[in-house]
Amino acid sequence: MRHVFKIAITSLAAAALAAGCASTPLKTEASTSGIRAAEEVGAASVPQASLHLQLAKEELARAKSLAANDQKEQADSMLLRAEADAELAVALSRVDAEKTEARAAVERVRQLRLDNK
């Protein structure tokens, strides 16, 4: 009976050790949602935003590759870069949309001035 008890304890200890050593899954949610947000605001059609969107996608893929090779710290760093590039793509897309809207407003004002002369 004692022998079975020792085997059970050894098995539990080995399982706990294996669980402790197992790598935690890569948390890609922030990067993926940032990339999705950039795509939704039209980053692909704005040259500078498109560049950062592409970088974000490549960095996310690189992070997954690093994680698969047990390089967690580098993978986490690459995820942060992907998230930052995705956020920049969103911001650049919004700036472009606001510039376009401002140009259209200026043109409407010009047209109104011409109509009222």
MDTraj code that builds the backbone (N, CA, C; nanometers):
import mdtraj as md
import numpy as np

residues = "MET ARG HIS VAL PHE LYS ILE ALA ILE THR SER LEU ALA ALA ALA ALA LEU ALA ALA GLY CYS ALA SER THR PRO LEU LYS THR GLU ALA SER THR SER GLY ILE ARG ALA ALA GLU GLU VAL GLY ALA ALA SER VAL PRO GLN ALA SER LEU HIS LEU GLN LEU ALA LYS GLU GLU LEU ALA ARG ALA LYS SER LEU ALA ALA ASN ASP GLN LYS GLU GLN ALA ASP SER MET LEU LEU ARG ALA GLU ALA ASP ALA GLU LEU ALA VAL ALA LEU SER ARG VAL ASP ALA GLU LYS THR GLU ALA ARG ALA ALA VAL GLU ARG VAL ARG GLN LEU ARG LEU ASP ASN LYS".split()
xyz = np.array([
    [0.0820, -0.1191, 0.0000],
    [0.0000, 0.0000, 0.0000],
    [0.0867, 0.1258, 0.0000],
    [0.1930, 0.1196, 0.0798],
    [0.2828, 0.2337, 0.0850],
    [0.3478, 0.2577, -0.0494],
    [0.3790, 0.1531, -0.1192],
    [0.4428, 0.1629, -0.2497],
    [0.3484, 0.2333, -0.3490],
    [0.2218, 0.1992, -0.3475],
    [0.1220, 0.2613, -0.4350],
    [0.1090, 0.4092, -0.4008],
    [0.1125, 0.4416, -0.2722],
    [0.1023, 0.5798, -0.2273],
    [0.2214, 0.6619, -0.2791],
    [0.3424, 0.6050, -0.2722],
    [0.4615, 0.6748, -0.3211],
    [0.4537, 0.6974, -0.4717],
    [0.4036, 0.5979, -0.5432],
    [0.3897, 0.6111, -0.6884],
    [0.2887, 0.7207, -0.7211],
    [0.1797, 0.7251, -0.6476],
    [0.0769, 0.8266, -0.6710],
    [0.1320, 0.9659, -0.6445],
    [0.2074, 0.9815, -0.5355],
    [0.2658, 1.1113, -0.5025],
    [0.3683, 1.1513, -0.6085],
    [0.4486, 1.0571, -0.6512],
    [0.5484, 1.0852, -0.7546],
    [0.4805, 1.1250, -0.8846],
    [0.3727, 1.0584, -0.9192],
    [0.2984, 1.0916, -1.0412],
    [0.2381, 1.2309, -1.0327],
    [0.1812, 1.2633, -0.9174],
    [0.1233, 1.3965, -0.8987],
    [0.2305, 1.5048, -0.9059],
    [0.3448, 1.4790, -0.8456],
    [0.4540, 1.5757, -0.8484],
    [0.5037, 1.5960, -0.9920],
    [0.5152, 1.4888, -1.0667],
    [0.5592, 1.4982, -1.2051],
    [0.4576, 1.5756, -1.2889],
    [0.3299, 1.5507, -1.2647],
    [0.2252, 1.6222, -1.3381],
    [0.2276, 1.7709, -1.3045],
    [0.2452, 1.8026, -1.1773],
    [0.2519, 1.9430, -1.1360],
    [0.3730, 2.0121, -1.1975],
    [0.4849, 1.9412, -1.1991],
    [0.6064, 1.9974, -1.2578],
    [0.5877, 2.0205, -1.4072],
    [0.5269, 1.9263, -1.4739],
    [0.5029, 1.9399, -1.6178],
    [0.4070, 2.0550, -1.6455],
    [0.3055, 2.0703, -1.5628],
    [0.2094, 2.1795, -1.5810],
    [0.2774, 2.3133, -1.5566],
    [0.3650, 2.3182, -1.4592],
    [0.4370, 2.4420, -1.4302],
    [0.5330, 2.4796, -1.5413],
    [0.5890, 2.3826, -1.6076],
    [0.6843, 2.4092, -1.7149],
    [0.6159, 2.4336, -1.8489],
    [0.4924, 2.3921, -1.8582],
    [0.4222, 2.4090, -1.9854],
    [0.4077, 2.5575, -2.0152],
    [0.4308, 2.5911, -2.1383],
    [0.4235, 2.7324, -2.1737],
    [0.2782, 2.7777, -2.1780],
    [0.2584, 2.9006, -2.1340],
    [0.1241, 2.9561, -2.1403],
    [0.0951, 2.9930, -2.2845],
    [-0.0289, 2.9833, -2.3236],
    [-0.0609, 3.0133, -2.4631],
    [-0.0341, 3.1607, -2.4952],
    [0.0021, 3.1859, -2.6172],
    [0.0309, 3.3207, -2.6635],
    [-0.0995, 3.4003, -2.6686],
    [-0.0998, 3.5184, -2.6110],
    [-0.2216, 3.6003, -2.6063],
    [-0.2215, 3.6973, -2.7241],
    [-0.2871, 3.6553, -2.8304],
    [-0.2866, 3.7327, -2.9546],
    [-0.4124, 3.8176, -2.9730],
    [-0.5017, 3.8169, -2.8752],
    [-0.6301, 3.8844, -2.8921],
    [-0.6155, 4.0328, -2.9237],
    [-0.5299, 4.1035, -2.8492],
    [-0.5149, 4.2477, -2.8699],
    [-0.4599, 4.2778, -3.0095],
    [-0.3605, 4.2005, -3.0504],
    [-0.3019, 4.2226, -3.1832],
    [-0.4017, 4.1904, -3.2936],
    [-0.4720, 4.0797, -3.2782],
    [-0.5669, 4.0399, -3.3822],
    [-0.6822, 4.1375, -3.3913],
    [-0.7310, 4.1836, -3.2765],
    [-0.8420, 4.2789, -3.2824],
    [-0.7943, 4.4137, -3.3366],
    [-0.6704, 4.4515, -3.3075],
    [-0.6156, 4.5740, -3.3645],
    [-0.6047, 4.5659, -3.5157],
    [-0.5601, 4.4521, -3.5645],
    [-0.5495, 4.4307, -3.7096],
    [-0.6876, 4.4348, -3.7730],
    [-0.7835, 4.3706, -3.7089],
    [-0.9207, 4.3691, -3.7602],
    [-0.9783, 4.5112, -3.7635],
    [-0.9517, 4.5888, -3.6580],
    [-1.0001, 4.7275, -3.6524],
    [-0.9388, 4.8104, -3.7650],
    [-0.8098, 4.7907, -3.7899],
    [-0.7428, 4.8639, -3.8977],
    [-0.8031, 4.8285, -4.0331],
    [-0.8342, 4.7023, -4.0516],
    [-0.8961, 4.6606, -4.1777],
    [-1.0350, 4.7216, -4.1925],
    [-1.1094, 4.7284, -4.0826],
    [-1.2459, 4.7807, -4.0873],
    [-1.2514, 4.9298, -4.1163],
    [-1.1501, 5.0058, -4.0726],
    [-1.1512, 5.1498, -4.1000],
    [-1.0869, 5.1829, -4.2340],
    [-1.0471, 5.0818, -4.3091],
    [-0.9967, 5.1032, -4.4442],
    [-0.8485, 5.1308, -4.4537],
    [-0.7715, 5.0790, -4.3612],
    [-0.6269, 5.1030, -4.3620],
    [-0.5604, 5.0534, -4.4905],
    [-0.6165, 4.9527, -4.5498],
    [-0.5552, 4.8971, -4.6715],
    [-0.5560, 4.9960, -4.7872],
    [-0.6462, 5.0944, -4.7842],
    [-0.6553, 5.1901, -4.8948],
    [-0.5791, 5.3198, -4.8688],
    [-0.5145, 5.3302, -4.7524],
    [-0.4334, 5.4483, -4.7195],
    [-0.2878, 5.4026, -4.7183],
    [-0.2047, 5.4562, -4.8074],
    [-0.0685, 5.4035, -4.8222],
    [0.0111, 5.3864, -4.6920],
    [0.0210, 5.4904, -4.6096],
    [0.0978, 5.4782, -4.4852],
    [0.0321, 5.3794, -4.3890],
    [-0.0994, 5.3846, -4.3792],
    [-0.1716, 5.2927, -4.2916],
    [-0.1571, 5.1488, -4.3404],
    [-0.1593, 5.1320, -4.4708],
    [-0.1450, 4.9994, -4.5297],
    [-0.0101, 4.9373, -4.4939],
    [0.0922, 5.0197, -4.4951],
    [0.2255, 4.9720, -4.4580],
    [0.2261, 4.9195, -4.3144],
    [0.1689, 4.9956, -4.2232],
    [0.1687, 4.9533, -4.0829],
    [0.0750, 4.8357, -4.0585],
    [-0.0315, 4.8278, -4.1344],
    [-0.1199, 4.7112, -4.1257],
    [-0.0447, 4.5855, -4.1675],
    [0.0292, 4.5952, -4.2774],
    [0.1077, 4.4805, -4.3241],
    [0.2140, 4.4417, -4.2218],
    [0.2806, 4.5418, -4.1646],
    [0.3802, 4.5137, -4.0606],
    [0.3160, 4.4415, -3.9422],
    [0.1993, 4.4874, -3.9012],
    [0.1293, 4.4246, -3.7886],
    [0.0993, 4.2775, -3.8181],
    [0.0547, 4.2502, -3.9392],
    [0.0247, 4.1116, -3.9768],
    [0.1510, 4.0251, -3.9752],
    [0.2597, 4.0803, -4.0287],
    [0.3858, 4.0059, -4.0317],
    [0.4395, 3.9841, -3.8899],
    [0.4272, 4.0847, -3.8049],
    [0.4753, 4.0720, -3.6670],
    [0.3921, 3.9709, -3.5890],
    [0.2621, 3.9665, -3.6138],
    [0.1773, 3.8662, -3.5486],
    [0.2199, 3.7261, -3.5913],
    [0.2437, 3.7075, -3.7187],
    [0.2888, 3.5766, -3.7689],
    [0.4239, 3.5396, -3.7084],
    [0.5124, 3.6373, -3.6996],
    [0.6455, 3.6136, -3.6406],
    [0.6323, 3.5779, -3.4932],
    [0.5415, 3.6439, -3.4219],
    [0.5207, 3.6137, -3.2803],
    [0.4729, 3.4694, -3.2622],
    [0.3838, 3.4268, -3.3482],
    [0.3350, 3.2888, -3.3402],
    [0.4483, 3.1897, -3.3665],
    [0.5329, 3.2230, -3.4614],
    [0.6471, 3.1369, -3.4927],
    [0.7447, 3.1311, -3.3746],
    [0.7726, 3.2456, -3.3157],
    [0.8618, 3.2497, -3.1989],
    [0.8046, 3.1694, -3.0830],
    [0.6754, 3.1824, -3.0602],
    [0.6109, 3.1083, -2.9514],
    [0.6186, 2.9577, -2.9760],
    [0.6032, 2.9191, -3.1013],
    [0.6120, 2.7769, -3.1354],
    [0.7518, 2.7220, -3.1100],
    [0.8516, 2.8099, -3.1139],
    [0.9901, 2.7697, -3.0885],
    [1.0338, 2.7999, -2.9447],
    [0.9358, 2.8133, -2.8557],
    [0.9608, 2.8377, -2.7131],
    [1.0430, 2.9638, -2.6869],
    [1.0205, 3.0661, -2.7641],
    [1.0859, 3.1953, -2.7429],
    [0.9787, 3.2952, -2.6989],
    [0.9264, 3.2705, -2.5786],
    [0.8104, 3.3458, -2.5276],
    [0.8372, 3.4945, -2.5140],
    [0.9514, 3.5336, -2.4601],
    [0.9787, 3.6763, -2.4410],
    [0.9833, 3.7497, -2.5741],
    [1.0497, 3.6926, -2.6706],
    [1.0571, 3.7548, -2.8026],
    [0.9186, 3.7585, -2.8677],
    [0.8415, 3.6526, -2.8466],
    [0.7060, 3.6470, -2.9021],
    [0.6189, 3.7561, -2.8406],
    [0.6280, 3.7736, -2.7094],
    [0.5505, 3.8780, -2.6425],
    [0.5908, 4.0161, -2.6932],
    [0.7191, 4.0367, -2.7119],
    [0.7683, 4.1642, -2.7648],
    [0.7161, 4.1883, -2.9057],
    [0.7166, 4.0852, -2.9872],
    [0.6679, 4.0977, -3.1245],
    [0.5177, 4.1258, -3.1259],
    [0.4447, 4.0687, -3.0303],
    [0.3012, 4.0965, -3.0205],
    [0.2761, 4.2430, -2.9872],
    [0.3577, 4.2979, -2.8993],
    [0.3436, 4.4401, -2.8658],
    [0.3688, 4.5268, -2.9884],
    [0.4679, 4.4901, -3.0670],
    [0.4966, 4.5646, -3.1897],
    [0.3794, 4.5532, -3.2877],
    [0.3224, 4.4346, -3.2983],
    [0.2087, 4.4143, -3.3884],
    [0.0901, 4.4991, -3.3443],
    [0.0658, 4.5005, -3.2153],
    [-0.0462, 4.5800, -3.1627],
    [-0.0231, 4.7295, -3.1889],
    [0.0995, 4.7757, -3.1662],
    [0.1312, 4.9172, -3.1888],
    [0.1165, 4.9540, -3.3365],
    [0.1643, 4.8685, -3.4253],
    [0.1512, 4.8971, -3.5679],
    [0.0053, 4.8959, -3.6124],
    [-0.0737, 4.8066, -3.5567],
    [-0.2168, 4.8027, -3.5905],
    [-0.2855, 4.9308, -3.5430],
    [-0.2528, 4.9762, -3.4222],
    [-0.3109, 5.0998, -3.3700],
    [-0.2688, 5.2195, -3.4550],
    [-0.1440, 5.2214, -3.4984],
    [-0.0966, 5.3292, -3.5841],
    [-0.1700, 5.3272, -3.7179],
    [-0.1942, 5.2101, -3.7712],
    [-0.2686, 5.1985, -3.8973],
    [-0.4092, 5.2553, -3.8815],
    [-0.4729, 5.2279, -3.7685],
    [-0.6062, 5.2821, -3.7418],
    [-0.5999, 5.4345, -3.7357],
    [-0.5034, 5.4869, -3.6614],
    [-0.4913, 5.6321, -3.6460],
    [-0.4646, 5.6997, -3.7803],
    [-0.3753, 5.6429, -3.8593],
    [-0.3444, 5.7012, -3.9902],
    [-0.4656, 5.6974, -4.0828],
    [-0.5443, 5.5924, -4.0734],
    [-0.6653, 5.5818, -4.1549],
    [-0.7659, 5.6884, -4.1150],
    [-0.7802, 5.7103, -3.9861],
    [-0.8749, 5.8116, -3.9378],
    [-0.8297, 5.9515, -3.9780],
    [-0.7011, 5.9777, -3.9693],
    [-0.6485, 6.1080, -4.0108],
    [-0.6769, 6.1306, -4.1581],
    [-0.6548, 6.0296, -4.2395],
    [-0.6812, 6.0416, -4.3822],
    [-0.8292, 6.0687, -4.4077],
    [-0.9162, 5.9990, -4.3374],
    [-1.0605, 6.0195, -4.3544],
    [-1.0999, 6.1604, -4.3118],
    [-1.0405, 6.2100, -4.2037],
    [-1.0720, 6.3451, -4.1576],
    [-1.0221, 6.4501, -4.2557],
    [-0.9046, 6.4275, -4.3148],
    [-0.8531, 6.5206, -4.4157],
    [-0.9453, 6.5238, -4.5370],
    [-0.9908, 6.4072, -4.5786],
    [-1.0814, 6.3999, -4.6931],
    [-1.2109, 6.4734, -4.6630],
    [-1.2629, 6.4535, -4.5431],
    [-1.3858, 6.5207, -4.5024],
    [-1.3653, 6.6725, -4.4958],
    [-1.2515, 6.7158, -4.4454],
    [-1.2223, 6.8594, -4.4370],
    [-1.2111, 6.9210, -4.5763],
    [-1.1467, 6.8512, -4.6675],
    [-1.1364, 6.9016, -4.8050],
    [-1.2746, 6.9155, -4.8684],
    [-1.3595, 6.8176, -4.8435],
    [-1.4952, 6.8230, -4.8988],
    [-1.5724, 6.9407, -4.8387],
    [-1.5543, 6.9660, -4.7106],
    [-1.6229, 7.0789, -4.6464],
    [-1.5742, 7.2110, -4.7047],
    [-1.4449, 7.2241, -4.7252],
    [-1.3888, 7.3460, -4.7846],
    [-1.4446, 7.3653, -4.9249],
    [-1.4544, 7.2594, -4.9994],
    [-1.5085, 7.2685, -5.1355],
    [-1.6553, 7.3090, -5.1324],
    [-1.7335, 7.2581, -5.0382],
    [-1.8747, 7.2981, -5.0256],
    [-1.8857, 7.4466, -4.9939],
    [-1.7983, 7.4959, -4.9060],
    [-1.7985, 7.6376, -4.8709],
    [-1.7653, 7.7216, -4.9943],
    [-1.6656, 7.6822, -5.0695],
    [-1.6302, 7.7543, -5.1928],
    [-1.7487, 7.7600, -5.2893],
    [-1.8132, 7.6456, -5.3024],
    [-1.9272, 7.6395, -5.3936],
    [-2.0414, 7.7292, -5.3461],
    [-2.0666, 7.7307, -5.2172],
    [-2.1714, 7.8168, -5.1623],
    [-2.1390, 7.9640, -5.1848],
    [-2.0132, 7.9988, -5.1680],
    [-1.9717, 8.1374, -5.1914],
    [-1.9915, 8.1768, -5.3384],
    [-1.9579, 8.0836, -5.4266],
    [-1.9779, 8.1125, -5.5687],
    [-2.1264, 8.1266, -5.6023],
    [-2.2079, 8.0438, -5.5430],
    [-2.3535, 8.0461, -5.5679],
    [-2.4178, 8.1727, -5.5138],
    [-2.3622, 8.2305, -5.4088],
    [-2.4230, 8.3462, -5.3444],
    [-2.3698, 8.4794, -5.3967],
    [-2.2882, 8.4810, -5.4968],
    [-2.2355, 8.6058, -5.5523],
    [-2.3320, 8.6702, -5.6442],
])
top = md.Topology()
chain = top.add_chain()
for i, resn in enumerate(residues, 1):
    res = top.add_residue(resn, chain, resSeq=i)
    for name in ("N", "CA", "C"):
        top.add_atom(name, md.element.get_by_symbol(name[0]), res)
traj = md.Trajectory(xyz[None], top)
